[in-house]
Every structure is written in structure tokens, then in C-alpha cells.
Amino acid sequence: MDPRSTAVVLIEFQNDFTSEGGALHGAVAGSMAETNMLENAKAVADAAREAGATIIHVPISFANGYQEITGSPYGILKGVVDSNAFVKGEWGAEIVDELRPEPQDIVVEGKRGLDAFASTNLDFILRSKGIQTVALGGFLTNCCVESTMRSAYERGFEVVTLSDCVAATSSEEHANAIQYDFPMFSKPMKGKEFVEQVAGGGAAADTSRGY
């Protein structure tokens, strides 16, 4: 993979999910521990950034009162509202310190639902930077990550899902998505394998240029 045309998209690595005391942390803490996903995602971001890939953070946030969405939410968004999660300006909506954006990173604004493309300018950013390969990590394995994966696939990107950089609300949901859904719309791989391919792609590109 050529790092110059590769982006790592980190979805909702925010305190309400990642950190003790976060509104939804209890629901995902077990899955996070099983995959060691936070540490793996940090390692991937650091190595991919060093190799020259683009790092993109896609947090979700809402104004206090959740006026941006229906007054009668259901499904996953009802859980967000009921737990008072991801309120803009509050600690829970902040990106976790371990993945604090670096100056060269991009933070996408406007995510209000599941698919990271739906209410943001993510597609514009990727295409304007000449990105061809999109590697996804974050929350939830079978929700926002999967929704974004499907959209990226439909839009013609080469999609990689980082199977040890994602977490869900149960082991079963996590495993089911990775086993049955991810291979249909992406190339699932561990973070270490992805980093090796990106680093190798960068070396090959430098060699081809005579560096």
C-alpha cells in the first residue's frame, strides 16, 4: 500500500466510549480489553503517520438537548440520548488522550449518525487528497465501523478493516461482524499486518523514485 494514497480513519475514539467514567464505556469495556484495541489503534496511527499516511479522526457529537436528531430516537441513537453521551464541549465527546490528533491529522466534523460519510465532508477530503485505500478502526464494530465500511466500498475505495482496532458491546456482535460481514465489503487484517504493508509500500515508492 502506498502511504501517500492511504488514510487511517479512526471512528469515535472518544472518552464516552474509551475511558473509565465515559457514558458508554461500560458497554464496550469488555470488547476493548479482548482486542486491546485502544493500544493497537495508537500503534497503527503512530506507525502509519510516520510512514506518510493520512490520519483522519471522525468523532460524533451533538448539541446539548440533541436537537439535531428526531425527538423520538430509537435503536442505537436512543441509547446515545438516554445515556447523555457525546455532548459537544463536554469531556465525554473529546477524543481520548492516547489518540489526541497531531497537527498534521485531520478531524472531520458533522458526524451525527452511523455512517461517517453521511453527514460529513469525509468523501471530499479523501478524494481531494488522492486517497485510494481507507483503513477503518473504532466503535462500534457492527455499527458505525460497519456502516462506514459499506459506504467506502460502494464509493470505490479499497477498504481495510483493522480487526484488532475495533470493539462492540459484546464479544458475539464483534466476532459475528468480523467473520461474516467484514469480508464482504473489505479486506480485514490486524493492525500489525496493515502497518507492514503501508511501511513496505512507502519503501517501494521511494525506491521507484530513486531515493
matplotlib code that plots the C-alpha trace (Angstrom):
import matplotlib.pyplot as plt

x = [0.0, 1.3, 1.1, 0.6, -2.7, -3.7, -5.8, -6.5, -10.0, -10.5, -14.1, -15.4, -12.3, -13.9, -14.0, -17.6, -16.5, -12.9, -12.4, -13.4, -16.4, -17.5, -21.2, -20.9, -17.6, -19.2, -20.9, -17.7, -15.0, -15.1, -14.7, -12.0, -10.0, -10.4, -8.9, -6.6, -8.0, -7.0, -3.3, -3.4, -5.1, -2.5, 0.3, -1.3, -1.9, 1.7, 3.3, 1.1, 1.6, 5.4, 5.2, 3.4, -0.3, -3.1, -4.7, -8.4, -10.4, -14.2, -15.8, -19.6, -21.1, -24.4, -25.5, -27.0, -30.5, -29.9, -31.9, -30.1, -32.0, -35.5, -37.3, -38.2, -35.0, -34.9, -32.2, -28.6, -29.3, -31.8, -29.0, -26.8, -29.6, -30.7, -27.1, -26.4, -23.4, -21.2, -22.4, -20.4, -17.9, -18.0, -15.3, -17.2, -17.1, -13.4, -11.0, -9.2, -5.7, -4.0, -5.2, -5.1, -4.8, -1.4, -1.0, -0.9, -4.0, -7.5, -10.5, -13.8, -16.8, -20.5, -21.0, -24.5, -25.3, -23.7, -22.1, -19.1, -19.7, -23.4, -23.4, -19.7, -17.3, -15.2, -15.6, -14.4, -11.4, -10.4, -10.8, -9.1, -6.1, -6.0, -6.8, -7.4, -7.1, -9.1, -8.3, -11.0, -10.9, -13.1, -16.6, -18.8, -17.5, -21.0, -22.4, -20.5, -17.4, -19.5, -21.7, -18.7, -17.1, -20.1, -20.2, -16.5, -16.8, -19.8, -17.8, -15.0, -12.3, -10.0, -11.3, -9.3, -10.9, -8.5, -9.9, -8.0, -8.6, -12.4, -14.8, -18.5, -21.0, -20.4, -18.0, -20.7, -21.6, -17.9, -17.0, -20.1, -19.3, -15.7, -16.4, -19.4, -19.8, -16.3, -15.0, -17.9, -17.0, -13.4, -10.0, -9.9, -6.5, -4.7, -3.1, 0.4, -0.2, -1.6, 1.4, 3.8, 2.1, 2.0, 5.6, 6.6, 4.6, 6.4, 9.8, 8.8, 7.6, 10.9, 12.9, 11.0, 11.7, 15.4, 15.5]
y = [0.0, 3.4, 5.6, 8.7, 7.4, 5.7, 7.1, 5.6, 6.6, 6.5, 6.5, 7.7, 7.2, 9.5, 9.4, 8.3, 5.0, 4.7, 5.9, 4.9, 7.2, 7.6, 7.3, 4.2, 2.8, 0.0, -1.3, -1.7, -2.2, -6.0, -6.0, -3.3, -5.5, -8.6, -7.0, -4.5, -2.1, 1.2, 0.3, -1.3, 1.7, 4.1, 1.9, 1.9, 5.6, 6.4, 4.0, 5.0, 8.6, 8.1, 6.2, 9.2, 8.0, 10.4, 10.1, 11.1, 11.3, 11.1, 11.9, 12.2, 15.0, 16.7, 20.0, 19.7, 18.6, 16.6, 19.0, 17.7, 14.4, 13.3, 13.9, 10.2, 8.4, 4.6, 2.0, 3.0, 6.7, 6.2, 4.7, 7.7, 10.1, 8.1, 8.0, 11.7, 10.7, 12.7, 16.2, 18.8, 20.7, 18.1, 15.7, 12.6, 13.9, 14.7, 12.4, 10.2, 11.4, 8.3, 9.3, 13.0, 14.4, 15.5, 18.8, 17.1, 15.0, 15.8, 16.0, 15.6, 17.5, 16.9, 13.2, 12.8, 9.3, 5.9, 6.2, 8.5, 9.7, 10.5, 14.0, 15.0, 16.0, 12.9, 11.8, 15.2, 15.1, 11.6, 12.4, 15.8, 14.2, 11.4, 8.7, 5.2, 3.0, 3.6, 1.7, 1.7, 1.4, 2.4, 1.9, 0.0, -2.9, -3.8, -0.3, 2.9, 1.0, -1.4, 1.4, 3.4, 0.3, -0.4, 3.2, 3.3, 0.0, 1.4, 4.6, 2.7, 2.9, 0.0, -0.7, -2.3, -3.1, -3.3, -6.2, -5.6, -1.9, -2.1, -3.0, -3.7, -4.1, -7.8, -10.5, -12.1, -9.0, -8.2, -11.7, -12.0, -8.8, -9.7, -13.2, -12.7, -9.0, -7.5, -9.9, -9.0, -5.3, -5.0, -6.7, -7.5, -7.5, -7.0, -3.6, -5.1, -6.5, -3.2, -1.3, -3.7, -3.2, 0.6, 0.8, -1.6, 0.5, 3.6, 2.0, 0.7, 4.1, 5.7, 3.1, 3.6, 7.3, 6.7, 7.8]
z = [0.0, -0.9, 2.2, 0.1, -1.1, 2.2, 5.1, 8.5, 9.6, 13.4, 14.3, 17.7, 19.8, 22.4, 26.2, 26.4, 24.7, 25.6, 29.1, 32.7, 33.6, 30.0, 29.4, 27.2, 28.4, 30.5, 27.4, 25.4, 28.1, 27.8, 24.0, 24.2, 26.6, 24.5, 21.4, 23.1, 20.5, 22.0, 22.2, 18.8, 17.2, 18.7, 17.4, 13.9, 13.9, 15.0, 12.5, 9.6, 10.3, 10.4, 7.1, 5.5, 5.5, 6.4, 9.8, 10.0, 13.2, 12.9, 16.3, 16.8, 18.8, 19.5, 21.0, 24.4, 24.0, 20.8, 18.7, 15.5, 15.6, 16.0, 19.3, 19.3, 18.6, 18.5, 18.2, 18.8, 18.8, 21.6, 23.6, 23.0, 24.0, 27.1, 28.4, 27.6, 25.5, 23.1, 24.1, 22.3, 24.5, 27.3, 28.3, 27.0, 23.5, 23.5, 21.6, 24.1, 25.0, 23.6, 20.2, 20.5, 17.0, 15.8, 13.9, 10.6, 11.3, 10.0, 12.3, 10.4, 11.8, 11.5, 12.3, 13.7, 12.7, 12.0, 8.6, 8.7, 5.2, 5.6, 7.3, 6.8, 4.1, 4.6, 0.9, -0.3, 2.0, 0.8, -2.9, -2.7, -1.1, -3.7, -1.2, -2.6, 0.4, 3.6, 6.8, 9.5, 13.2, 16.1, 17.5, 17.2, 15.2, 13.9, 13.8, 12.8, 11.6, 9.5, 8.1, 7.1, 5.6, 3.4, 2.2, 1.4, -0.5, -2.5, -3.3, -4.9, -2.2, -1.3, 2.2, 5.0, 8.4, 11.3, 13.1, 16.3, 16.4, 16.8, 19.6, 20.1, 23.0, 23.1, 22.0, 19.9, 18.0, 17.4, 16.2, 14.0, 12.1, 11.6, 10.5, 8.3, 7.3, 7.1, 4.4, 2.1, 2.0, 3.0, 3.5, 7.2, 8.8, 12.0, 12.6, 12.5, 9.0, 7.8, 9.2, 7.5, 4.1, 4.5, 5.5, 2.7, 0.2, 1.3, 0.8, -2.6, -3.7, -2.5, -4.4, -7.6, -7.3, -6.9, -3.2]

ax = plt.figure().add_subplot(projection="3d")
ax.plot(x, y, z, "-o")
ax.set_aspect("equal")
plt.show()
